[in-house]
Amino acid sequence: MAHVITEPCAGPGGKVVACAAVCPVDCIHPKKDEAGFDQVKHLSIDAGTCIDCGLCVDECPVKAIFPEASVPGEWNQYIQLNADYYKNRG
């Protein structure tokens, strides 16, 4: 089960890339230096690459990252938004 980045990453103070810096498998994108960073509202985790280590959860200053099964109901759409980012990214 992968982790999912949710609404707080899209809100004020969101898109803090500290989580991407600690990811040992580089599954959180886009980073500040990547194309498309300014076009997205939040970062996304690649479910196919995520190893569920949880390092990103502890590092996220806006508390936006949850295991997929624990995503709060009001943010369930972020499960698909994370998946769509990687589907569209190729």
NORLINDA-V272117 format. One record per residue. N is the residue number from 0. RES is the residue in one letter. PSI is psi as a letter, one per 20 degrees, with the letter a starting at -180 (NA if undefined). Layout:
n = {N/N}
res = {RES/RES}
psi = {PSI/PSI}
This chain:
n = {0/1/2/3/4/5/6/7/8/9/10/11/12/13/14/15/16/17/18/19/20/21/22/23/24/25/26/27/28/29/30/31/32/33/34/35/36/37/38/39/40/41/42/43/44/45/46/47/48/49/50/51/52/53/54/55/56/57/58/59/60/61/62/63/64/65/66/67/68/69/70/71/72/73/74/75/76/77/78/79/80/81/82/83/84/85/86/87/88/89}
res = {M/A/H/V/I/T/E/P/C/A/G/P/G/G/K/V/V/A/C/A/A/V/C/P/V/D/C/I/H/P/K/K/D/E/A/G/F/D/Q/V/K/H/L/S/I/D/A/G/T/C/I/D/C/G/L/C/V/D/E/C/P/V/K/A/I/F/P/E/A/S/V/P/G/E/W/N/Q/Y/I/Q/L/N/A/D/Y/Y/K/N/R/G}
psi = {p/r/q/p/p/a/g/h/h/i/a/p/j/a/l/p/j/h/h/h/h/i/o/i/j/l/j/p/r/q/r/h/j/q/p/i/g/i/i/q/h/r/r/q/p/o/h/i/h/p/j/k/h/j/h/h/g/h/h/o/i/j/l/i/p/q/q/g/i/j/p/q/h/i/j/h/h/h/g/h/g/g/g/h/g/h/g/h/h/NA}
